[in-house]
């Protein structure tokens, strides 16, 4: 199983901070998440960064049992 971790606005859209999927690539993890969380989730993905085990990743990168995929939306704030 691959753990998908969600942060900030992506987490709010999904209503949870992590979920496990059976997948072989980052793209498969993302597709399964879109199927589960819907169009609002899909619409924010183009501006997000995707990481696997703390390293920048692409949709065609392989993932293995125990890996962690993180979706990080852009964050703003401060004064």
ZIJO-V232795 format. One record per backbone hydrogen bond with DSSP energy under -1.0 kcal/mol. NH is the residue of the N-H (numbers start at 0). CO is the residue of the C=O. If there is no record, write none. Layout:
nh:co
NH:CO
NH:CO
This chain:
nh:co
1:20
2:66
3:18
4:68
5:16
6:70
9:6
11:7
12:8
13:9
14:10
18:3
20:1
25:60
26:58
28:24
29:25
30:26
31:27
32:28
33:29
34:30
35:31
36:32
37:33
41:37
42:38
46:43
47:44
48:71
50:69
51:54
52:67
54:51
56:49
60:57
62:23
65:0
66:63
68:2
69:50
70:4
71:48
